[in-house]
Amino acid sequence: MVNMMKMMKQAAEMQKNIQKIQADLAERTVEFSSGGGMVTAEARGDLTISRITIDPKVVDPADVEMLEDLVLAAVDGALKSARDMVAEEMSKVTGGLGLPGGGLPF
């Protein structure tokens, strides 16, 4: 019974730490550029895109498809970087518990 109470206390503390890290990560950002820096996407640790910057030189009405590809690559890269950042931070709390999705609710 004592072990069960200890485990419940540890789980509650871990949940508290996870919530604190999630709040911190929602404020942190990562960037990813495509096209040699012509398009840059910024993502937050809550896996939302916070900004996209497009160099006017890459805007060509005759080649919209290229711009779409560059935006997609920048967004995909930024989200991957954000997921990696989240996984790294969460692994510090969850350790080797092997929680699915790194213990993330999203």
Secondary structure, 3 states (H helix, E strand, C coil): CHHHHHHHHHHHHHHHHHHHHHHHHHHCEEEEEECCCCEEEEEECCCCEEEEEECHHHCCHHHHHHHHHHHHHHHHHHHHHHHHHHHHHHHHHHCCCCCHHHHCCC
